[in-house]
């Protein structure tokens, strides 16, 4: 008589038991597995491209054949540091980015404070819609609208002349770029500042008032330090977006309004000098790296 082995049915989920046990023993594995695909894509696409950019910046181009010569040298960086033209372009780009950031802080803080501490829910919703509505329009449409306002026969000069004032004539100048940049990036400053101000407890302002502090003293000593991370977080957007833009300088700026992005674009698409364009493109990367380190020390990443 042959004996048969009776196989018991395998309980459902038995194969997943070791995996669950592993997740229970090492709880950090769950967020690691969750973040692994996007982080791998980030490393492959973004960081790898930055490494290739830095490597190609140390190459040169043959002036006769316009072919890239893969011989290591620092000629591109020496040209950028020694030529006053490129130093002027870098200074203009970083200076205007800083000016736009300061302008947006001055404009955004009162509006964000009103939205967070004064306005009712209905008014707050209307202001939110007014702030976000320009972002739904095309970037180029907003820039061309400002061109119609600021050019020599535009709305601004016509309005000034109609009331007997001289024309402003700020079209196609650095002033025009400053106005356009400040308008375009203003929503990116308002939202983080509003988020930081909304988290400030009203009891702190009331306590400062009870202790005899006036409004300006409460703003300087209580409100501004607590809202500073949000302001710095917004400045990351305004500064970096201005630093890397090249469309607005082409459309709004004049002949002497070149930005780093314009020079990089010209060397890639016109001069076909990829190594020099890569070397110049590392300048805003270094500037933003320093800016982000300072922003991190000021707690900006906590407000993002």
C-alpha positions as a Markdown table, in Angstrom:
| # | Residue | x | y | z |
|---|---|---|---|---|
| 1 | Unk | 0.0 | 0.0 | 0.0 |
| 2 | Unk | 1.6 | 3.2 | -1.1 |
| 3 | Unk | 1.6 | 6.1 | 1.3 |
| 4 | Unk | 0.6 | 9.5 | -0.2 |
| 5 | Unk | 2.0 | 12.7 | 1.1 |
| 6 | Unk | -0.8 | 15.1 | 2.0 |
| 7 | Unk | 0.2 | 18.6 | 1.1 |
| 8 | Unk | -1.4 | 21.3 | 3.1 |
| 9 | Unk | -2.5 | 24.5 | 1.3 |
| 10 | Unk | -0.1 | 27.3 | 1.7 |
| 11 | Unk | -1.6 | 30.2 | 3.7 |
| 12 | Unk | -2.2 | 33.4 | 1.8 |
| 13 | Unk | 0.5 | 36.0 | 2.3 |
| 14 | Unk | 3.1 | 33.5 | 3.6 |
| 15 | Unk | 5.6 | 34.6 | 1.0 |
| 16 | Unk | 5.3 | 38.2 | 2.1 |
| 17 | Unk | 6.1 | 37.4 | 5.7 |
| 18 | Unk | 9.9 | 37.7 | 5.5 |
| 19 | Unk | 9.4 | 41.0 | 3.6 |
| 20 | Unk | 7.1 | 42.4 | 6.3 |
| 21 | Unk | 9.5 | 41.2 | 9.0 |
| 22 | Unk | 12.3 | 43.0 | 7.2 |
| 23 | Unk | 10.3 | 46.2 | 7.0 |
| 24 | Unk | 9.5 | 45.9 | 10.7 |
| 25 | Unk | 13.1 | 45.4 | 11.7 |
| 26 | Unk | 14.4 | 48.2 | 9.5 |
| 27 | Unk | 11.7 | 50.9 | 9.3 |
| 28 | Unk | 14.0 | 53.2 | 7.2 |
| 29 | Unk | 13.7 | 50.7 | 4.3 |
| 30 | Unk | 10.2 | 51.8 | 3.5 |
| 31 | Unk | 11.0 | 55.5 | 2.7 |
| 32 | Unk | 14.2 | 54.3 | 1.0 |
| 33 | Unk | 12.3 | 52.1 | -1.4 |
| 34 | Unk | 9.7 | 54.8 | -1.9 |
| 35 | Unk | 12.3 | 57.4 | -2.8 |
| 36 | Unk | 14.7 | 55.2 | -4.7 |
| 37 | Unk | 13.1 | 55.5 | -8.2 |
| 38 | Unk | 12.8 | 59.3 | -8.3 |
| 39 | Unk | 16.2 | 59.7 | -6.7 |
| 40 | Unk | 17.7 | 57.4 | -9.2 |
| 41 | Unk | 16.1 | 59.4 | -12.0 |
| 42 | Unk | 17.3 | 62.7 | -10.4 |
| 43 | Unk | 20.9 | 61.4 | -10.2 |
| 44 | Unk | 20.9 | 60.0 | -13.7 |
| 45 | Unk | 19.3 | 63.1 | -15.4 |
| 46 | Unk | 20.3 | 66.1 | -13.3 |
| 47 | Unk | 23.5 | 65.3 | -11.5 |
| 48 | Unk | 25.0 | 63.4 | -14.4 |
| 49 | Unk | 24.3 | 66.3 | -16.8 |
| 50 | Unk | 26.0 | 68.7 | -14.3 |
| 51 | Unk | 29.0 | 66.4 | -14.2 |
| 52 | Unk | 29.2 | 66.3 | -18.0 |
| 53 | Unk | 28.8 | 70.1 | -18.1 |
| 54 | Unk | 31.7 | 70.6 | -15.7 |
| 55 | Unk | 33.9 | 68.1 | -17.6 |
| 56 | Unk | 33.2 | 69.7 | -21.0 |
| 57 | Unk | 34.0 | 73.1 | -19.6 |
| 58 | Unk | 37.7 | 72.0 | -19.4 |
| 59 | Unk | 37.8 | 71.2 | -23.1 |
| 60 | Unk | 38.4 | 73.6 | -26.0 |
| 61 | Unk | 37.3 | 74.0 | -29.6 |
| 62 | Unk | 39.5 | 74.0 | -32.7 |
| 63 | Unk | 39.1 | 77.4 | -34.4 |
| 64 | Unk | 39.6 | 76.0 | -37.9 |
| 65 | Unk | 37.4 | 72.9 | -37.8 |
| 66 | Unk | 35.1 | 74.0 | -34.9 |
| 67 | Unk | 35.4 | 70.6 | -33.5 |
| 68 | Unk | 35.6 | 70.0 | -29.7 |
| 69 | Unk | 39.1 | 69.1 | -28.7 |
| 70 | Unk | 39.0 | 66.8 | -25.6 |
| 71 | Unk | 42.2 | 68.1 | -24.1 |
| 72 | Unk | 42.1 | 69.2 | -20.4 |
| 73 | Unk | 42.8 | 72.9 | -19.9 |
| 74 | Unk | 41.5 | 75.9 | -18.0 |
| 75 | Unk | 41.5 | 78.4 | -20.9 |
| 76 | Unk | 37.7 | 78.9 | -20.8 |
| 77 | Unk | 37.7 | 79.9 | -17.1 |
| 78 | Unk | 40.8 | 82.1 | -17.6 |
| 79 | Unk | 39.0 | 83.9 | -20.4 |
| 80 | Unk | 35.9 | 84.5 | -18.2 |
| 81 | Unk | 38.0 | 85.8 | -15.3 |
| 82 | Unk | 40.3 | 87.9 | -17.3 |
| 83 | Unk | 38.0 | 89.5 | -19.8 |
| 84 | Unk | 36.2 | 92.5 | -18.4 |
| 85 | Unk | 33.2 | 92.0 | -20.7 |
| 86 | Unk | 32.3 | 88.7 | -19.1 |
| 87 | Unk | 32.9 | 90.1 | -15.6 |
| 88 | Unk | 30.5 | 92.9 | -16.4 |
| 89 | Unk | 27.9 | 90.4 | -17.7 |
| 90 | Unk | 28.2 | 88.3 | -14.6 |
| 91 | Unk | 28.0 | 91.3 | -12.4 |
| 92 | Unk | 24.9 | 92.7 | -14.3 |
| 93 | Unk | 23.2 | 89.3 | -14.0 |
| 94 | Unk | 23.8 | 88.8 | -10.3 |
| 95 | Unk | 23.2 | 92.4 | -9.5 |
| 96 | Unk | 19.8 | 92.6 | -11.3 |
| 97 | Unk | 18.8 | 89.2 | -9.8 |
| 98 | Unk | 19.5 | 90.7 | -6.3 |
| 99 | Unk | 17.6 | 93.9 | -7.1 |
| 100 | Unk | 14.6 | 92.0 | -8.4 |
| 101 | Unk | 14.6 | 89.9 | -5.2 |
| 102 | Unk | 14.8 | 92.9 | -2.9 |
| 103 | Unk | 12.0 | 94.6 | -4.9 |
| 104 | Unk | 9.7 | 91.5 | -4.7 |
| 105 | Unk | 10.4 | 91.3 | -0.9 |
| 106 | Unk | 9.3 | 94.9 | -0.4 |
| 107 | Unk | 6.2 | 94.4 | -2.6 |
| 108 | Unk | 5.2 | 90.9 | -1.3 |
| 109 | Unk | 5.6 | 91.4 | 2.4 |
| 110 | Unk | 2.7 | 93.9 | 3.0 |
| 111 | Unk | 0.4 | 92.0 | 0.7 |
| 112 | Unk | 1.3 | 88.6 | 2.3 |
| 113 | Unk | 0.8 | 90.2 | 5.8 |
| 114 | Unk | -2.6 | 91.5 | 4.8 |
| 115 | Unk | -3.6 | 88.1 | 3.4 |
| 116 | Unk | -2.4 | 86.2 | 6.4 |
| 117 | Unk | -3.5 | 88.5 | 9.3 |
| 118 | Unk | -6.1 | 91.0 | 8.2 |
| 119 | Unk | -8.2 | 89.8 | 5.3 |
| 120 | Unk | -11.3 | 87.7 | 5.7 |
| 121 | Unk | -11.5 | 84.3 | 4.1 |
| 122 | Unk | -13.5 | 85.6 | 1.2 |
| 123 | Unk | -11.0 | 88.5 | 0.5 |
| 124 | Unk | -8.1 | 86.1 | 1.1 |
| 125 | Unk | -9.5 | 83.7 | -1.6 |
| 126 | Unk | -9.9 | 86.7 | -4.0 |
| 127 | Unk | -6.3 | 87.8 | -3.4 |
| 128 | Unk | -5.0 | 84.3 | -3.9 |
| 129 | Unk | -6.8 | 84.1 | -7.3 |
| 130 | Unk | -5.4 | 87.5 | -8.2 |
| 131 | Unk | -1.9 | 86.4 | -7.3 |
| 132 | Unk | -2.1 | 83.0 | -9.1 |
| 133 | Unk | -4.0 | 84.2 | -12.1 |
| 134 | Unk | -1.0 | 85.6 | -14.0 |
| 135 | Unk | 0.7 | 82.2 | -13.7 |
| 136 | Unk | -2.0 | 80.7 | -15.8 |
| 137 | Unk | -1.0 | 83.0 | -18.7 |
| 138 | Unk | 1.9 | 82.3 | -21.0 |
| 139 | Unk | 5.3 | 83.6 | -20.0 |
| 140 | Unk | 5.8 | 85.2 | -23.5 |
| 141 | Unk | 2.3 | 86.8 | -23.4 |
| 142 | Unk | 3.1 | 88.6 | -20.1 |
| 143 | Unk | 6.5 | 89.7 | -21.5 |
| 144 | Unk | 5.0 | 91.0 | -24.7 |
| 145 | Unk | 2.3 | 92.8 | -22.7 |
| 146 | Unk | 5.1 | 94.7 | -20.9 |
| 147 | Unk | 6.7 | 95.5 | -24.2 |
| 148 | Unk | 3.5 | 97.2 | -25.3 |
| 149 | Unk | 3.5 | 99.2 | -22.1 |
| 150 | Unk | 7.2 | 100.3 | -22.0 |
| 151 | Unk | 8.3 | 100.8 | -25.6 |
| 152 | Unk | 8.7 | 104.3 | -27.0 |
| 153 | Unk | 5.1 | 104.5 | -28.4 |
| 154 | Unk | 3.6 | 102.4 | -25.6 |
| 155 | Unk | 1.0 | 103.0 | -23.0 |
| 156 | Unk | 3.4 | 104.5 | -20.4 |
| 157 | Unk | 4.8 | 107.2 | -22.6 |
| 158 | Unk | 1.4 | 108.0 | -24.0 |
| 159 | Unk | -0.1 | 108.3 | -20.5 |
| 160 | Unk | 2.7 | 110.6 | -19.4 |
| 161 | Unk | 2.5 | 112.8 | -22.5 |
| 162 | Unk | -1.3 | 113.1 | -22.1 |
| 163 | Unk | -0.9 | 114.8 | -18.7 |
| 164 | Unk | 1.9 | 117.0 | -19.8 |
| 165 | Unk | 4.9 | 115.0 | -18.4 |
| 166 | Unk | 8.0 | 114.0 | -20.4 |
| 167 | Unk | 8.2 | 110.5 | -21.7 |
| 168 | Unk | 9.9 | 107.9 | -19.5 |
| 169 | Unk | 11.7 | 106.2 | -22.4 |
| 170 | Unk | 12.7 | 103.1 | -20.3 |
| 171 | Unk | 11.9 | 100.6 | -23.0 |
| 172 | Unk | 14.7 | 98.2 | -24.0 |
| 173 | Unk | 16.9 | 99.2 | -20.9 |
| 174 | Unk | 18.0 | 97.5 | -17.7 |
| 175 | Unk | 15.2 | 99.4 | -15.9 |
| 176 | Unk | 12.7 | 97.7 | -18.2 |
| 177 | Unk | 14.1 | 94.3 | -17.4 |
| 178 | Unk | 14.0 | 95.1 | -13.7 |
| 179 | Unk | 10.3 | 96.0 | -13.9 |
| 180 | Unk | 9.4 | 92.9 | -16.0 |
| 181 | Unk | 11.4 | 90.5 | -13.8 |
| 182 | Unk | 9.9 | 91.9 | -10.6 |
| 183 | Unk | 6.4 | 91.5 | -12.0 |
| 184 | Unk | 6.8 | 88.0 | -13.4 |
| 185 | Unk | 8.4 | 86.5 | -10.3 |
| 186 | Unk | 6.4 | 88.3 | -7.7 |
| 187 | Unk | 3.9 | 85.5 | -7.1 |
| 188 | Unk | 6.8 | 83.2 | -6.2 |
| 189 | Unk | 7.7 | 85.5 | -3.4 |
| 190 | Unk | 4.2 | 86.2 | -2.1 |
| 191 | Unk | 3.2 | 82.5 | -1.6 |
| 192 | Unk | 6.1 | 81.4 | 0.7 |
| 193 | Unk | 6.0 | 84.7 | 2.6 |
| 194 | Unk | 2.2 | 84.3 | 3.2 |
| 195 | Unk | 2.8 | 80.7 | 4.4 |
| 196 | Unk | 5.5 | 81.9 | 6.9 |
| 197 | Unk | 3.3 | 84.7 | 8.2 |
| 198 | Unk | 0.3 | 82.5 | 8.6 |
| 199 | Unk | 2.2 | 80.2 | 10.9 |
| 200 | Unk | 3.1 | 83.1 | 13.2 |
| 201 | Unk | 0.7 | 82.9 | 16.2 |
| 202 | Unk | -1.4 | 86.0 | 16.8 |
| 203 | Unk | -0.7 | 85.6 | 20.5 |
| 204 | Unk | 2.9 | 86.6 | 20.0 |
| 205 | Unk | 1.9 | 89.9 | 18.5 |
| 206 | Unk | -0.7 | 90.5 | 21.2 |
| 207 | Unk | 1.9 | 89.8 | 23.9 |
| 208 | Unk | 4.3 | 92.3 | 22.3 |
| 209 | Unk | 1.5 | 94.9 | 22.2 |
| 210 | Unk | 0.6 | 94.2 | 25.9 |
| 211 | Unk | 4.3 | 94.7 | 26.8 |
| 212 | Unk | 4.1 | 98.2 | 25.3 |
| 213 | Unk | 5.8 | 97.5 | 21.9 |
| 214 | Unk | 4.5 | 99.6 | 19.0 |
| 215 | Unk | 3.5 | 98.1 | 15.7 |
| 216 | Unk | 6.8 | 98.8 | 14.0 |
| 217 | Unk | 8.7 | 97.4 | 17.0 |
| 218 | Unk | 6.6 | 94.2 | 17.0 |
| 219 | Unk | 7.2 | 93.9 | 13.2 |
| 220 | Unk | 10.9 | 94.2 | 13.5 |
| 221 | Unk | 11.5 | 92.1 | 16.7 |
| 222 | Unk | 8.7 | 89.5 | 16.4 |
| 223 | Unk | 7.2 | 89.2 | 13.0 |
| 224 | Unk | 10.2 | 89.6 | 10.7 |
| 225 | Unk | 12.5 | 87.0 | 12.5 |
| 226 | Unk | 9.7 | 84.4 | 12.4 |
| 227 | Unk | 8.8 | 85.2 | 8.7 |
| 228 | Unk | 12.4 | 85.3 | 7.6 |
| 229 | Unk | 12.6 | 81.6 | 6.5 |
| 230 | Unk | 9.6 | 82.2 | 4.2 |
| 231 | Unk | 11.1 | 85.4 | 2.7 |
| 232 | Unk | 14.4 | 83.6 | 2.1 |
| 233 | Unk | 12.6 | 80.7 | 0.5 |
| 234 | Unk | 10.8 | 83.0 | -1.9 |
| 235 | Unk | 14.1 | 84.7 | -2.7 |
| 236 | Unk | 15.5 | 81.4 | -3.8 |
| 237 | Unk | 12.9 | 81.4 | -6.6 |
| 238 | Unk | 13.1 | 85.0 | -7.6 |
| 239 | Unk | 16.9 | 85.1 | -7.5 |
| 240 | Unk | 17.5 | 81.8 | -9.4 |
| 241 | Unk | 14.8 | 82.4 | -12.0 |
| 242 | Unk | 16.2 | 85.8 | -12.8 |
| 243 | Unk | 19.8 | 84.5 | -12.8 |
| 244 | Unk | 19.0 | 81.8 | -15.4 |
| 245 | Unk | 16.6 | 83.7 | -17.6 |
| 246 | Unk | 17.6 | 84.6 | -21.2 |
| 247 | Unk | 14.2 | 85.3 | -22.9 |
| 248 | Unk | 13.4 | 88.5 | -21.1 |
| 249 | Unk | 16.8 | 90.1 | -21.8 |
| 250 | Unk | 16.4 | 89.3 | -25.5 |
| 251 | Unk | 12.8 | 90.7 | -25.7 |
| 252 | Unk | 13.0 | 93.6 | -23.2 |
| 253 | Unk | 16.6 | 94.5 | -22.8 |
| 254 | Unk | 18.7 | 96.6 | -25.1 |
| 255 | Unk | 22.0 | 96.1 | -26.8 |
| 256 | Unk | 23.9 | 96.5 | -23.5 |
| 257 | Unk | 21.6 | 94.2 | -21.5 |
| 258 | Unk | 23.2 | 90.8 | -22.1 |
| 259 | Unk | 22.8 | 88.2 | -19.4 |
| 260 | Unk | 24.8 | 85.0 | -18.7 |
| 261 | Unk | 22.0 | 83.0 | -20.3 |
| 262 | Unk | 22.2 | 85.0 | -23.5 |
| 263 | Unk | 26.0 | 84.5 | -23.8 |
| 264 | Unk | 25.5 | 80.8 | -23.2 |
| 265 | Unk | 22.8 | 80.6 | -25.8 |
| 266 | Unk | 24.9 | 82.5 | -28.4 |
| 267 | Unk | 27.9 | 80.2 | -27.8 |
| 268 | Unk | 25.8 | 77.1 | -28.2 |
| 269 | Unk | 23.5 | 78.1 | -31.1 |
| 270 | Unk | 25.6 | 80.6 | -33.1 |
| 271 | Unk | 29.3 | 80.2 | -32.3 |
| 272 | Unk | 29.0 | 76.4 | -31.6 |
| 273 | Unk | 31.5 | 76.8 | -28.8 |
| 274 | Unk | 30.1 | 74.2 | -26.4 |
| 275 | Unk | 33.1 | 74.1 | -24.0 |
| 276 | Unk | 33.0 | 77.9 | -23.4 |
| 277 | Unk | 29.3 | 77.8 | -23.0 |
| 278 | Unk | 29.7 | 75.1 | -20.4 |
| 279 | Unk | 32.3 | 77.0 | -18.5 |
| 280 | Unk | 30.1 | 80.1 | -18.4 |
| 281 | Unk | 27.1 | 78.0 | -17.4 |
| 282 | Unk | 29.0 | 76.9 | -14.3 |
| 283 | Unk | 29.0 | 80.5 | -13.0 |
| 284 | Unk | 25.3 | 80.6 | -12.0 |
| 285 | Unk | 25.5 | 77.1 | -10.7 |
| 286 | Unk | 28.3 | 78.2 | -8.3 |
| 287 | Unk | 26.4 | 81.4 | -7.4 |
| 288 | Unk | 23.2 | 79.4 | -6.6 |
| 289 | Unk | 25.2 | 76.8 | -4.6 |
| 290 | Unk | 26.5 | 79.6 | -2.3 |
| 291 | Unk | 23.1 | 81.2 | -2.2 |
| 292 | Unk | 21.5 | 77.9 | -1.1 |
| 293 | Unk | 24.0 | 77.4 | 1.6 |
| 294 | Unk | 23.2 | 80.8 | 3.1 |
| 295 | Unk | 19.5 | 80.1 | 2.7 |
| 296 | Unk | 19.8 | 76.8 | 4.5 |
| 297 | Unk | 21.5 | 78.5 | 7.4 |
| 298 | Unk | 18.6 | 81.0 | 7.6 |
| 299 | Unk | 16.1 | 78.1 | 7.7 |
| 300 | Unk | 14.6 | 78.7 | 4.3 |
| 301 | Unk | 14.1 | 75.0 | 3.5 |
| 302 | Unk | 11.8 | 74.6 | 6.5 |
| 303 | Unk | 9.4 | 77.1 | 4.8 |
| 304 | Unk | 9.3 | 75.4 | 1.4 |
